[in-house]
Amino acid sequence: MVYYFTSNVVDPSATLYVGKDKFENEELIKYGWEEDFHVDNLSSAHVYLRLSEGQEWNKLPKTLVEDCAQLTKANSIEGNKKDNVTVIYTPWANLNKNAGMATGQVGFYDQKKVLKTLVPTRINATINRLSKTRTIASTDTLATDKEAHLKRLRAAAHVLQQAQRKEEERVRKEQREEKWTREHAYEELHKGLGEEDEEGEEKGRSNQEAWDEDDFM
């Protein structure tokens, strides 16, 4: 089972989710979203935050990080009994899971992308607020939810790609038109100069003929 919670300390509200036990954690690790935010460091507690569009995992509001950390502590048999618990968090894409690890266990590809937050004590008001929003879903929905999410991302990427192609074609068309204008402006300039030369020659011949007539008189 997967438990979903809503954090209203931010606007728009944020979705947090956690597995029932370490076996569910395996499914969460497998089907996490690229944008998800992973909170851990305590046995049997893997809390994820579904980031909103444009949010950065390392620039989240302090109140939202505190909600995640409180939920992590509350869902750990060991951590829930202790004070001054350190909770670590990292993007889902930084989770490293290999066959040699125990069930529910993960490592990290890049330790520089792992941050820490201190939870001095359990805050019951926070846990009660989050618990009132709890919903339950089967782990079977994780795979379909991720595929639907990836489908939306592909559709959005396609729209963006089409827009980029249209913009590139517009730029190419504009460049072609500018090139045509430059080339024909050059031709028109030379054409104009040629006409002026012809007019000069005509005037020269007319003047010469006039001079010849005067000389004859």
PyMOL commands that place a pseudoatom at each C-alpha (Angstrom):
pseudoatom trace, name=CA, resn=MET, resi=1, chain=A, elem=C, hetatm=0, pos=[0.000, 0.000, 0.000]
pseudoatom trace, name=CA, resn=VAL, resi=2, chain=A, elem=C, hetatm=0, pos=[1.028, 3.585, -0.610]
pseudoatom trace, name=CA, resn=TYR, resi=3, chain=A, elem=C, hetatm=0, pos=[-0.051, 6.397, 1.684]
pseudoatom trace, name=CA, resn=TYR, resi=4, chain=A, elem=C, hetatm=0, pos=[-0.568, 9.828, 0.152]
pseudoatom trace, name=CA, resn=PHE, resi=5, chain=A, elem=C, hetatm=0, pos=[-0.584, 13.058, 2.149]
pseudoatom trace, name=CA, resn=THR, resi=6, chain=A, elem=C, hetatm=0, pos=[-1.228, 16.682, 1.263]
pseudoatom trace, name=CA, resn=SER, resi=7, chain=A, elem=C, hetatm=0, pos=[0.925, 19.468, 2.653]
pseudoatom trace, name=CA, resn=ASN, resi=8, chain=A, elem=C, hetatm=0, pos=[-0.868, 22.815, 2.719]
pseudoatom trace, name=CA, resn=VAL, resi=9, chain=A, elem=C, hetatm=0, pos=[2.046, 24.864, 3.993]
pseudoatom trace, name=CA, resn=VAL, resi=10, chain=A, elem=C, hetatm=0, pos=[2.706, 25.904, 0.385]
pseudoatom trace, name=CA, resn=ASP, resi=11, chain=A, elem=C, hetatm=0, pos=[0.488, 27.147, -2.430]
pseudoatom trace, name=CA, resn=PRO, resi=12, chain=A, elem=C, hetatm=0, pos=[-0.261, 25.167, -4.487]
pseudoatom trace, name=CA, resn=SER, resi=13, chain=A, elem=C, hetatm=0, pos=[-0.360, 22.334, -1.979]
pseudoatom trace, name=CA, resn=ALA, resi=14, chain=A, elem=C, hetatm=0, pos=[2.190, 19.536, -2.247]
pseudoatom trace, name=CA, resn=THR, resi=15, chain=A, elem=C, hetatm=0, pos=[1.736, 15.761, -2.415]
pseudoatom trace, name=CA, resn=LEU, resi=16, chain=A, elem=C, hetatm=0, pos=[3.812, 13.533, -0.148]
pseudoatom trace, name=CA, resn=TYR, resi=17, chain=A, elem=C, hetatm=0, pos=[3.729, 9.746, -0.268]
pseudoatom trace, name=CA, resn=VAL, resi=18, chain=A, elem=C, hetatm=0, pos=[5.275, 6.897, 1.653]
pseudoatom trace, name=CA, resn=GLY, resi=19, chain=A, elem=C, hetatm=0, pos=[5.299, 3.109, 1.466]
pseudoatom trace, name=CA, resn=LYS, resi=20, chain=A, elem=C, hetatm=0, pos=[3.696, 0.940, 4.148]
pseudoatom trace, name=CA, resn=ASP, resi=21, chain=A, elem=C, hetatm=0, pos=[6.947, -0.934, 4.779]
pseudoatom trace, name=CA, resn=LYS, resi=22, chain=A, elem=C, hetatm=0, pos=[10.335, -1.713, 3.210]
pseudoatom trace, name=CA, resn=PHE, resi=23, chain=A, elem=C, hetatm=0, pos=[8.748, -3.926, 0.548]
pseudoatom trace, name=CA, resn=GLU, resi=24, chain=A, elem=C, hetatm=0, pos=[6.555, -1.078, -0.657]
pseudoatom trace, name=CA, resn=ASN, resi=25, chain=A, elem=C, hetatm=0, pos=[9.651, 1.102, -0.578]
pseudoatom trace, name=CA, resn=GLU, resi=26, chain=A, elem=C, hetatm=0, pos=[11.048, -1.071, -3.374]
pseudoatom trace, name=CA, resn=GLU, resi=27, chain=A, elem=C, hetatm=0, pos=[8.104, -0.135, -5.572]
pseudoatom trace, name=CA, resn=LEU, resi=28, chain=A, elem=C, hetatm=0, pos=[8.484, 3.549, -4.718]
pseudoatom trace, name=CA, resn=ILE, resi=29, chain=A, elem=C, hetatm=0, pos=[12.170, 3.384, -5.647]
pseudoatom trace, name=CA, resn=LYS, resi=30, chain=A, elem=C, hetatm=0, pos=[11.352, 1.662, -8.926]
pseudoatom trace, name=CA, resn=TYR, resi=31, chain=A, elem=C, hetatm=0, pos=[8.511, 3.910, -10.052]
pseudoatom trace, name=CA, resn=GLY, resi=32, chain=A, elem=C, hetatm=0, pos=[9.535, 7.279, -8.684]
pseudoatom trace, name=CA, resn=TRP, resi=33, chain=A, elem=C, hetatm=0, pos=[9.234, 10.285, -10.946]
pseudoatom trace, name=CA, resn=GLU, resi=34, chain=A, elem=C, hetatm=0, pos=[12.281, 12.136, -12.183]
pseudoatom trace, name=CA, resn=GLU, resi=35, chain=A, elem=C, hetatm=0, pos=[11.057, 15.226, -10.334]
pseudoatom trace, name=CA, resn=ASP, resi=36, chain=A, elem=C, hetatm=0, pos=[10.390, 13.418, -7.039]
pseudoatom trace, name=CA, resn=PHE, resi=37, chain=A, elem=C, hetatm=0, pos=[12.183, 14.304, -3.859]
pseudoatom trace, name=CA, resn=HIS, resi=38, chain=A, elem=C, hetatm=0, pos=[13.374, 11.461, -1.639]
pseudoatom trace, name=CA, resn=VAL, resi=39, chain=A, elem=C, hetatm=0, pos=[13.678, 11.717, 2.149]
pseudoatom trace, name=CA, resn=ASP, resi=40, chain=A, elem=C, hetatm=0, pos=[15.359, 8.960, 4.092]
pseudoatom trace, name=CA, resn=ASN, resi=41, chain=A, elem=C, hetatm=0, pos=[18.087, 7.983, 6.574]
pseudoatom trace, name=CA, resn=LEU, resi=42, chain=A, elem=C, hetatm=0, pos=[15.789, 6.180, 8.974]
pseudoatom trace, name=CA, resn=SER, resi=43, chain=A, elem=C, hetatm=0, pos=[14.864, 2.499, 8.800]
pseudoatom trace, name=CA, resn=SER, resi=44, chain=A, elem=C, hetatm=0, pos=[11.592, 1.664, 6.993]
pseudoatom trace, name=CA, resn=ALA, resi=45, chain=A, elem=C, hetatm=0, pos=[10.827, 5.289, 6.115]
pseudoatom trace, name=CA, resn=HIS, resi=46, chain=A, elem=C, hetatm=0, pos=[11.022, 6.497, 2.530]
pseudoatom trace, name=CA, resn=VAL, resi=47, chain=A, elem=C, hetatm=0, pos=[9.007, 9.653, 2.022]
pseudoatom trace, name=CA, resn=TYR, resi=48, chain=A, elem=C, hetatm=0, pos=[8.663, 11.222, -1.412]
pseudoatom trace, name=CA, resn=LEU, resi=49, chain=A, elem=C, hetatm=0, pos=[7.603, 14.709, -2.355]
pseudoatom trace, name=CA, resn=ARG, resi=50, chain=A, elem=C, hetatm=0, pos=[6.048, 15.257, -5.770]
pseudoatom trace, name=CA, resn=LEU, resi=51, chain=A, elem=C, hetatm=0, pos=[7.533, 18.540, -6.915]
pseudoatom trace, name=CA, resn=SER, resi=52, chain=A, elem=C, hetatm=0, pos=[5.411, 21.089, -8.724]
pseudoatom trace, name=CA, resn=GLU, resi=53, chain=A, elem=C, hetatm=0, pos=[6.467, 22.335, -12.135]
pseudoatom trace, name=CA, resn=GLY, resi=54, chain=A, elem=C, hetatm=0, pos=[9.387, 24.714, -11.823]
pseudoatom trace, name=CA, resn=GLN, resi=55, chain=A, elem=C, hetatm=0, pos=[10.277, 23.710, -8.260]
pseudoatom trace, name=CA, resn=GLU, resi=56, chain=A, elem=C, hetatm=0, pos=[13.892, 22.872, -7.455]
pseudoatom trace, name=CA, resn=TRP, resi=57, chain=A, elem=C, hetatm=0, pos=[14.558, 20.168, -4.889]
pseudoatom trace, name=CA, resn=ASN, resi=58, chain=A, elem=C, hetatm=0, pos=[17.349, 22.141, -3.186]
pseudoatom trace, name=CA, resn=LYS, resi=59, chain=A, elem=C, hetatm=0, pos=[15.413, 25.428, -3.024]
pseudoatom trace, name=CA, resn=LEU, resi=60, chain=A, elem=C, hetatm=0, pos=[12.200, 24.295, -1.380]
pseudoatom trace, name=CA, resn=PRO, resi=61, chain=A, elem=C, hetatm=0, pos=[10.456, 26.312, 1.343]
pseudoatom trace, name=CA, resn=LYS, resi=62, chain=A, elem=C, hetatm=0, pos=[11.710, 25.418, 4.791]
pseudoatom trace, name=CA, resn=THR, resi=63, chain=A, elem=C, hetatm=0, pos=[8.175, 24.626, 5.978]
pseudoatom trace, name=CA, resn=LEU, resi=64, chain=A, elem=C, hetatm=0, pos=[7.728, 22.044, 3.226]
pseudoatom trace, name=CA, resn=VAL, resi=65, chain=A, elem=C, hetatm=0, pos=[11.045, 20.361, 4.023]
pseudoatom trace, name=CA, resn=GLU, resi=66, chain=A, elem=C, hetatm=0, pos=[9.966, 20.258, 7.675]
pseudoatom trace, name=CA, resn=ASP, resi=67, chain=A, elem=C, hetatm=0, pos=[6.701, 18.506, 6.743]
pseudoatom trace, name=CA, resn=CYS, resi=68, chain=A, elem=C, hetatm=0, pos=[8.672, 15.883, 4.806]
pseudoatom trace, name=CA, resn=ALA, resi=69, chain=A, elem=C, hetatm=0, pos=[11.124, 15.392, 7.652]
pseudoatom trace, name=CA, resn=GLN, resi=70, chain=A, elem=C, hetatm=0, pos=[8.385, 15.125, 10.289]
pseudoatom trace, name=CA, resn=LEU, resi=71, chain=A, elem=C, hetatm=0, pos=[6.589, 12.508, 8.211]
pseudoatom trace, name=CA, resn=THR, resi=72, chain=A, elem=C, hetatm=0, pos=[9.843, 10.579, 7.778]
pseudoatom trace, name=CA, resn=LYS, resi=73, chain=A, elem=C, hetatm=0, pos=[10.465, 10.572, 11.506]
pseudoatom trace, name=CA, resn=ALA, resi=74, chain=A, elem=C, hetatm=0, pos=[6.874, 9.569, 12.319]
pseudoatom trace, name=CA, resn=ASN, resi=75, chain=A, elem=C, hetatm=0, pos=[7.035, 6.613, 9.903]
pseudoatom trace, name=CA, resn=SER, resi=76, chain=A, elem=C, hetatm=0, pos=[10.179, 5.185, 11.451]
pseudoatom trace, name=CA, resn=ILE, resi=77, chain=A, elem=C, hetatm=0, pos=[9.846, 2.849, 14.430]
pseudoatom trace, name=CA, resn=GLU, resi=78, chain=A, elem=C, hetatm=0, pos=[13.337, 3.800, 15.542]
pseudoatom trace, name=CA, resn=GLY, resi=79, chain=A, elem=C, hetatm=0, pos=[13.305, 7.472, 14.642]
pseudoatom trace, name=CA, resn=ASN, resi=80, chain=A, elem=C, hetatm=0, pos=[9.887, 8.207, 16.087]
pseudoatom trace, name=CA, resn=LYS, resi=81, chain=A, elem=C, hetatm=0, pos=[11.233, 7.469, 19.575]
pseudoatom trace, name=CA, resn=LYS, resi=82, chain=A, elem=C, hetatm=0, pos=[14.269, 9.728, 19.285]
pseudoatom trace, name=CA, resn=ASP, resi=83, chain=A, elem=C, hetatm=0, pos=[14.955, 13.440, 19.378]
pseudoatom trace, name=CA, resn=ASN, resi=84, chain=A, elem=C, hetatm=0, pos=[17.488, 15.333, 17.276]
pseudoatom trace, name=CA, resn=VAL, resi=85, chain=A, elem=C, hetatm=0, pos=[17.125, 13.027, 14.285]
pseudoatom trace, name=CA, resn=THR, resi=86, chain=A, elem=C, hetatm=0, pos=[18.989, 13.872, 11.066]
pseudoatom trace, name=CA, resn=VAL, resi=87, chain=A, elem=C, hetatm=0, pos=[16.998, 13.302, 7.909]
pseudoatom trace, name=CA, resn=ILE, resi=88, chain=A, elem=C, hetatm=0, pos=[18.684, 13.305, 4.494]
pseudoatom trace, name=CA, resn=TYR, resi=89, chain=A, elem=C, hetatm=0, pos=[17.050, 14.119, 1.174]
pseudoatom trace, name=CA, resn=THR, resi=90, chain=A, elem=C, hetatm=0, pos=[17.949, 13.927, -2.493]
pseudoatom trace, name=CA, resn=PRO, resi=91, chain=A, elem=C, hetatm=0, pos=[16.296, 13.843, -5.932]
pseudoatom trace, name=CA, resn=TRP, resi=92, chain=A, elem=C, hetatm=0, pos=[14.815, 10.495, -6.972]
pseudoatom trace, name=CA, resn=ALA, resi=93, chain=A, elem=C, hetatm=0, pos=[17.175, 10.400, -9.974]
pseudoatom trace, name=CA, resn=ASN, resi=94, chain=A, elem=C, hetatm=0, pos=[20.112, 10.326, -7.543]
pseudoatom trace, name=CA, resn=LEU, resi=95, chain=A, elem=C, hetatm=0, pos=[18.989, 7.073, -5.913]
pseudoatom trace, name=CA, resn=ASN, resi=96, chain=A, elem=C, hetatm=0, pos=[21.273, 4.128, -6.608]
pseudoatom trace, name=CA, resn=LYS, resi=97, chain=A, elem=C, hetatm=0, pos=[19.762, 0.682, -6.178]
pseudoatom trace, name=CA, resn=ASN, resi=98, chain=A, elem=C, hetatm=0, pos=[21.665, -2.505, -6.998]
pseudoatom trace, name=CA, resn=ALA, resi=99, chain=A, elem=C, hetatm=0, pos=[21.066, -6.224, -6.537]
pseudoatom trace, name=CA, resn=GLY, resi=100, chain=A, elem=C, hetatm=0, pos=[23.434, -6.494, -3.577]
pseudoatom trace, name=CA, resn=MET, resi=101, chain=A, elem=C, hetatm=0, pos=[21.417, -4.152, -1.379]
pseudoatom trace, name=CA, resn=ALA, resi=102, chain=A, elem=C, hetatm=0, pos=[18.899, -5.211, 1.220]
pseudoatom trace, name=CA, resn=THR, resi=103, chain=A, elem=C, hetatm=0, pos=[15.170, -4.753, 0.602]
pseudoatom trace, name=CA, resn=GLY, resi=104, chain=A, elem=C, hetatm=0, pos=[14.259, -1.076, 0.795]
pseudoatom trace, name=CA, resn=GLN, resi=105, chain=A, elem=C, hetatm=0, pos=[17.890, 0.030, 0.925]
pseudoatom trace, name=CA, resn=VAL, resi=106, chain=A, elem=C, hetatm=0, pos=[19.323, 2.604, -1.466]
pseudoatom trace, name=CA, resn=GLY, resi=107, chain=A, elem=C, hetatm=0, pos=[22.580, 4.407, -2.099]
pseudoatom trace, name=CA, resn=PHE, resi=108, chain=A, elem=C, hetatm=0, pos=[23.357, 7.619, -3.963]
pseudoatom trace, name=CA, resn=TYR, resi=109, chain=A, elem=C, hetatm=0, pos=[25.150, 8.308, -7.223]
pseudoatom trace, name=CA, resn=ASP, resi=110, chain=A, elem=C, hetatm=0, pos=[26.344, 11.737, -6.146]
pseudoatom trace, name=CA, resn=GLN, resi=111, chain=A, elem=C, hetatm=0, pos=[26.855, 12.570, -2.476]
pseudoatom trace, name=CA, resn=LYS, resi=112, chain=A, elem=C, hetatm=0, pos=[26.974, 16.268, -3.366]
pseudoatom trace, name=CA, resn=LYS, resi=113, chain=A, elem=C, hetatm=0, pos=[23.258, 16.033, -4.161]
pseudoatom trace, name=CA, resn=VAL, resi=114, chain=A, elem=C, hetatm=0, pos=[22.405, 14.765, -0.678]
pseudoatom trace, name=CA, resn=LEU, resi=115, chain=A, elem=C, hetatm=0, pos=[21.277, 17.373, 1.846]
pseudoatom trace, name=CA, resn=LYS, resi=116, chain=A, elem=C, hetatm=0, pos=[20.497, 17.080, 5.553]
pseudoatom trace, name=CA, resn=THR, resi=117, chain=A, elem=C, hetatm=0, pos=[17.934, 18.576, 7.890]
pseudoatom trace, name=CA, resn=LEU, resi=118, chain=A, elem=C, hetatm=0, pos=[17.707, 18.218, 11.674]
pseudoatom trace, name=CA, resn=VAL, resi=119, chain=A, elem=C, hetatm=0, pos=[14.444, 17.225, 13.335]
pseudoatom trace, name=CA, resn=PRO, resi=120, chain=A, elem=C, hetatm=0, pos=[14.774, 18.221, 17.020]
pseudoatom trace, name=CA, resn=THR, resi=121, chain=A, elem=C, hetatm=0, pos=[11.545, 16.517, 18.096]
pseudoatom trace, name=CA, resn=ARG, resi=122, chain=A, elem=C, hetatm=0, pos=[8.251, 15.176, 16.805]
pseudoatom trace, name=CA, resn=ILE, resi=123, chain=A, elem=C, hetatm=0, pos=[5.633, 17.884, 16.268]
pseudoatom trace, name=CA, resn=ASN, resi=124, chain=A, elem=C, hetatm=0, pos=[2.253, 16.263, 16.812]
pseudoatom trace, name=CA, resn=ALA, resi=125, chain=A, elem=C, hetatm=0, pos=[0.364, 19.201, 15.300]
pseudoatom trace, name=CA, resn=THR, resi=126, chain=A, elem=C, hetatm=0, pos=[2.211, 18.671, 12.001]
pseudoatom trace, name=CA, resn=ILE, resi=127, chain=A, elem=C, hetatm=0, pos=[1.633, 14.915, 11.969]
pseudoatom trace, name=CA, resn=ASN, resi=128, chain=A, elem=C, hetatm=0, pos=[-2.054, 15.341, 12.838]
pseudoatom trace, name=CA, resn=ARG, resi=129, chain=A, elem=C, hetatm=0, pos=[-2.504, 17.929, 10.079]
pseudoatom trace, name=CA, resn=LEU, resi=130, chain=A, elem=C, hetatm=0, pos=[-0.920, 15.616, 7.503]
pseudoatom trace, name=CA, resn=SER, resi=131, chain=A, elem=C, hetatm=0, pos=[-2.738, 12.527, 8.779]
pseudoatom trace, name=CA, resn=LYS, resi=132, chain=A, elem=C, hetatm=0, pos=[-6.122, 14.181, 8.174]
pseudoatom trace, name=CA, resn=THR, resi=133, chain=A, elem=C, hetatm=0, pos=[-5.291, 14.328, 4.463]
pseudoatom trace, name=CA, resn=ARG, resi=134, chain=A, elem=C, hetatm=0, pos=[-4.136, 10.712, 4.137]
pseudoatom trace, name=CA, resn=THR, resi=135, chain=A, elem=C, hetatm=0, pos=[-5.431, 8.542, 1.321]
pseudoatom trace, name=CA, resn=ILE, resi=136, chain=A, elem=C, hetatm=0, pos=[-4.440, 4.976, 0.477]
pseudoatom trace, name=CA, resn=ALA, resi=137, chain=A, elem=C, hetatm=0, pos=[-3.734, 3.422, -2.923]
pseudoatom trace, name=CA, resn=SER, resi=138, chain=A, elem=C, hetatm=0, pos=[-2.390, 0.110, -4.159]
pseudoatom trace, name=CA, resn=THR, resi=139, chain=A, elem=C, hetatm=0, pos=[1.238, -0.066, -5.254]
pseudoatom trace, name=CA, resn=ASP, resi=140, chain=A, elem=C, hetatm=0, pos=[-0.139, -1.301, -8.596]
pseudoatom trace, name=CA, resn=THR, resi=141, chain=A, elem=C, hetatm=0, pos=[-1.075, 2.310, -9.385]
pseudoatom trace, name=CA, resn=LEU, resi=142, chain=A, elem=C, hetatm=0, pos=[2.555, 3.435, -9.212]
pseudoatom trace, name=CA, resn=ALA, resi=143, chain=A, elem=C, hetatm=0, pos=[3.473, 1.956, -12.597]
pseudoatom trace, name=CA, resn=THR, resi=144, chain=A, elem=C, hetatm=0, pos=[0.376, 3.288, -14.371]
pseudoatom trace, name=CA, resn=ASP, resi=145, chain=A, elem=C, hetatm=0, pos=[0.774, 6.703, -12.751]
pseudoatom trace, name=CA, resn=LYS, resi=146, chain=A, elem=C, hetatm=0, pos=[4.371, 6.936, -13.905]
pseudoatom trace, name=CA, resn=GLU, resi=147, chain=A, elem=C, hetatm=0, pos=[3.538, 5.854, -17.446]
pseudoatom trace, name=CA, resn=ALA, resi=148, chain=A, elem=C, hetatm=0, pos=[0.761, 8.459, -17.593]
pseudoatom trace, name=CA, resn=HIS, resi=149, chain=A, elem=C, hetatm=0, pos=[3.203, 11.059, -16.292]
pseudoatom trace, name=CA, resn=LEU, resi=150, chain=A, elem=C, hetatm=0, pos=[5.819, 10.114, -18.892]
pseudoatom trace, name=CA, resn=LYS, resi=151, chain=A, elem=C, hetatm=0, pos=[3.152, 10.255, -21.603]
pseudoatom trace, name=CA, resn=ARG, resi=152, chain=A, elem=C, hetatm=0, pos=[2.285, 13.817, -20.573]
pseudoatom trace, name=CA, resn=LEU, resi=153, chain=A, elem=C, hetatm=0, pos=[5.956, 14.747, -20.624]
pseudoatom trace, name=CA, resn=ARG, resi=154, chain=A, elem=C, hetatm=0, pos=[6.379, 13.293, -24.113]
pseudoatom trace, name=CA, resn=ALA, resi=155, chain=A, elem=C, hetatm=0, pos=[3.324, 15.187, -25.345]
pseudoatom trace, name=CA, resn=ALA, resi=156, chain=A, elem=C, hetatm=0, pos=[4.619, 18.433, -23.854]
pseudoatom trace, name=CA, resn=ALA, resi=157, chain=A, elem=C, hetatm=0, pos=[8.053, 17.816, -25.387]
pseudoatom trace, name=CA, resn=HIS, resi=158, chain=A, elem=C, hetatm=0, pos=[6.416, 17.204, -28.783]
pseudoatom trace, name=CA, resn=VAL, resi=159, chain=A, elem=C, hetatm=0, pos=[4.499, 20.482, -28.578]
pseudoatom trace, name=CA, resn=LEU, resi=160, chain=A, elem=C, hetatm=0, pos=[7.690, 22.305, -27.618]
pseudoatom trace, name=CA, resn=GLN, resi=161, chain=A, elem=C, hetatm=0, pos=[9.607, 20.640, -30.461]
pseudoatom trace, name=CA, resn=GLN, resi=162, chain=A, elem=C, hetatm=0, pos=[6.927, 21.657, -32.967]
pseudoatom trace, name=CA, resn=ALA, resi=163, chain=A, elem=C, hetatm=0, pos=[7.043, 25.234, -31.710]
pseudoatom trace, name=CA, resn=GLN, resi=164, chain=A, elem=C, hetatm=0, pos=[10.839, 25.264, -32.018]
pseudoatom trace, name=CA, resn=ARG, resi=165, chain=A, elem=C, hetatm=0, pos=[10.640, 23.938, -35.592]
pseudoatom trace, name=CA, resn=LYS, resi=166, chain=A, elem=C, hetatm=0, pos=[8.141, 26.653, -36.531]
pseudoatom trace, name=CA, resn=GLU, resi=167, chain=A, elem=C, hetatm=0, pos=[10.372, 29.309, -35.015]
pseudoatom trace, name=CA, resn=GLU, resi=168, chain=A, elem=C, hetatm=0, pos=[13.429, 27.939, -36.833]
pseudoatom trace, name=CA, resn=GLU, resi=169, chain=A, elem=C, hetatm=0, pos=[11.510, 27.953, -40.139]
pseudoatom trace, name=CA, resn=ARG, resi=170, chain=A, elem=C, hetatm=0, pos=[10.367, 31.523, -39.482]
pseudoatom trace, name=CA, resn=VAL, resi=171, chain=A, elem=C, hetatm=0, pos=[13.965, 32.594, -38.900]
pseudoatom trace, name=CA, resn=ARG, resi=172, chain=A, elem=C, hetatm=0, pos=[15.155, 30.783, -42.048]
pseudoatom trace, name=CA, resn=LYS, resi=173, chain=A, elem=C, hetatm=0, pos=[12.389, 32.425, -44.111]
pseudoatom trace, name=CA, resn=GLU, resi=174, chain=A, elem=C, hetatm=0, pos=[13.296, 35.827, -42.711]
pseudoatom trace, name=CA, resn=GLN, resi=175, chain=A, elem=C, hetatm=0, pos=[16.946, 35.235, -43.556]
pseudoatom trace, name=CA, resn=ARG, resi=176, chain=A, elem=C, hetatm=0, pos=[16.052, 34.180, -47.120]
pseudoatom trace, name=CA, resn=GLU, resi=177, chain=A, elem=C, hetatm=0, pos=[13.960, 37.309, -47.588]
pseudoatom trace, name=CA, resn=GLU, resi=178, chain=A, elem=C, hetatm=0, pos=[16.737, 39.536, -46.246]
pseudoatom trace, name=CA, resn=LYS, resi=179, chain=A, elem=C, hetatm=0, pos=[19.232, 37.856, -48.571]
pseudoatom trace, name=CA, resn=TRP, resi=180, chain=A, elem=C, hetatm=0, pos=[16.901, 38.343, -51.587]
pseudoatom trace, name=CA, resn=THR, resi=181, chain=A, elem=C, hetatm=0, pos=[16.431, 42.000, -50.654]
pseudoatom trace, name=CA, resn=ARG, resi=182, chain=A, elem=C, hetatm=0, pos=[20.186, 42.587, -50.381]
pseudoatom trace, name=CA, resn=GLU, resi=183, chain=A, elem=C, hetatm=0, pos=[20.939, 40.867, -53.694]
pseudoatom trace, name=CA, resn=HIS, resi=184, chain=A, elem=C, hetatm=0, pos=[18.206, 42.664, -55.623]
pseudoatom trace, name=CA, resn=ALA, resi=185, chain=A, elem=C, hetatm=0, pos=[19.028, 45.977, -54.045]
pseudoatom trace, name=CA, resn=TYR, resi=186, chain=A, elem=C, hetatm=0, pos=[22.572, 45.516, -55.399]
pseudoatom trace, name=CA, resn=GLU, resi=187, chain=A, elem=C, hetatm=0, pos=[21.198, 44.704, -58.844]
pseudoatom trace, name=CA, resn=GLU, resi=188, chain=A, elem=C, hetatm=0, pos=[18.872, 47.699, -58.807]
pseudoatom trace, name=CA, resn=LEU, resi=189, chain=A, elem=C, hetatm=0, pos=[21.762, 49.934, -57.781]
pseudoatom trace, name=CA, resn=HIS, resi=190, chain=A, elem=C, hetatm=0, pos=[23.884, 48.794, -60.702]
pseudoatom trace, name=CA, resn=LYS, resi=191, chain=A, elem=C, hetatm=0, pos=[20.922, 49.028, -63.041]
pseudoatom trace, name=CA, resn=GLY, resi=192, chain=A, elem=C, hetatm=0, pos=[20.411, 52.624, -61.944]
pseudoatom trace, name=CA, resn=LEU, resi=193, chain=A, elem=C, hetatm=0, pos=[24.069, 53.417, -62.469]
pseudoatom trace, name=CA, resn=GLY, resi=194, chain=A, elem=C, hetatm=0, pos=[23.883, 51.900, -65.959]
pseudoatom trace, name=CA, resn=GLU, resi=195, chain=A, elem=C, hetatm=0, pos=[20.922, 54.057, -66.882]
pseudoatom trace, name=CA, resn=GLU, resi=196, chain=A, elem=C, hetatm=0, pos=[22.758, 57.143, -65.676]
pseudoatom trace, name=CA, resn=ASP, resi=197, chain=A, elem=C, hetatm=0, pos=[25.751, 56.227, -67.847]
pseudoatom trace, name=CA, resn=GLU, resi=198, chain=A, elem=C, hetatm=0, pos=[23.504, 55.816, -70.901]
pseudoatom trace, name=CA, resn=GLU, resi=199, chain=A, elem=C, hetatm=0, pos=[21.867, 59.177, -70.241]
pseudoatom trace, name=CA, resn=GLY, resi=200, chain=A, elem=C, hetatm=0, pos=[25.302, 60.743, -69.956]
pseudoatom trace, name=CA, resn=GLU, resi=201, chain=A, elem=C, hetatm=0, pos=[26.361, 59.283, -73.257]
pseudoatom trace, name=CA, resn=GLU, resi=202, chain=A, elem=C, hetatm=0, pos=[23.179, 60.559, -74.946]
pseudoatom trace, name=CA, resn=LYS, resi=203, chain=A, elem=C, hetatm=0, pos=[23.761, 64.047, -73.573]
pseudoatom trace, name=CA, resn=GLY, resi=204, chain=A, elem=C, hetatm=0, pos=[27.362, 63.885, -74.702]
pseudoatom trace, name=CA, resn=ARG, resi=205, chain=A, elem=C, hetatm=0, pos=[26.356, 62.993, -78.235]
pseudoatom trace, name=CA, resn=SER, resi=206, chain=A, elem=C, hetatm=0, pos=[23.712, 65.749, -78.317]
pseudoatom trace, name=CA, resn=ASN, resi=207, chain=A, elem=C, hetatm=0, pos=[26.204, 68.329, -77.158]
pseudoatom trace, name=CA, resn=GLN, resi=208, chain=A, elem=C, hetatm=0, pos=[28.764, 67.143, -79.650]
pseudoatom trace, name=CA, resn=GLU, resi=209, chain=A, elem=C, hetatm=0, pos=[26.228, 67.432, -82.463]
pseudoatom trace, name=CA, resn=ALA, resi=210, chain=A, elem=C, hetatm=0, pos=[25.342, 70.942, -81.350]
pseudoatom trace, name=CA, resn=TRP, resi=211, chain=A, elem=C, hetatm=0, pos=[28.997, 71.937, -81.307]
pseudoatom trace, name=CA, resn=ASP, resi=212, chain=A, elem=C, hetatm=0, pos=[29.496, 70.477, -84.759]
pseudoatom trace, name=CA, resn=GLU, resi=213, chain=A, elem=C, hetatm=0, pos=[26.579, 72.555, -86.121]
pseudoatom trace, name=CA, resn=ASP, resi=214, chain=A, elem=C, hetatm=0, pos=[27.992, 75.721, -84.567]
pseudoatom trace, name=CA, resn=ASP, resi=215, chain=A, elem=C, hetatm=0, pos=[31.361, 75.052, -86.047]
pseudoatom trace, name=CA, resn=PHE, resi=216, chain=A, elem=C, hetatm=0, pos=[29.787, 74.498, -89.440]
pseudoatom trace, name=CA, resn=MET, resi=217, chain=A, elem=C, hetatm=0, pos=[27.954, 77.870, -89.238]
for i in range(1, 217): cmd.bond("trace and resi %d" % i, "trace and resi %d" % (i + 1))
show_as sticks, trace
zoom trace
